Amino acid sequence: MVTLHGGMGPVVGRVVTVFAALLGLGIVLRLIAAILDPVLPAGLLAVLTAGWDMLVGIVMPALAPIVALLILGGLVWVFVGKRSR
């Protein structure tokens, strides 16, 4: 019988790694913006802020379904893991 337990572990790990990397990138971008705030001209800072707001605006509506999918995937992973033992 083929089980998904062996194959799902690396996939879930990769997905978590991708989300952690995106979160880390967001934090780094915020820190860079805070550092460059007193240095950059107002026009360039406004363009950077508008770009960041656009990125957040694109990602935020999709965040709830992504989290729901991760929760459901985690529940299936736990259920398949317990069933295969």
Helices and strands as residue ranges (DSSP letters): H 5-36, H 42-83
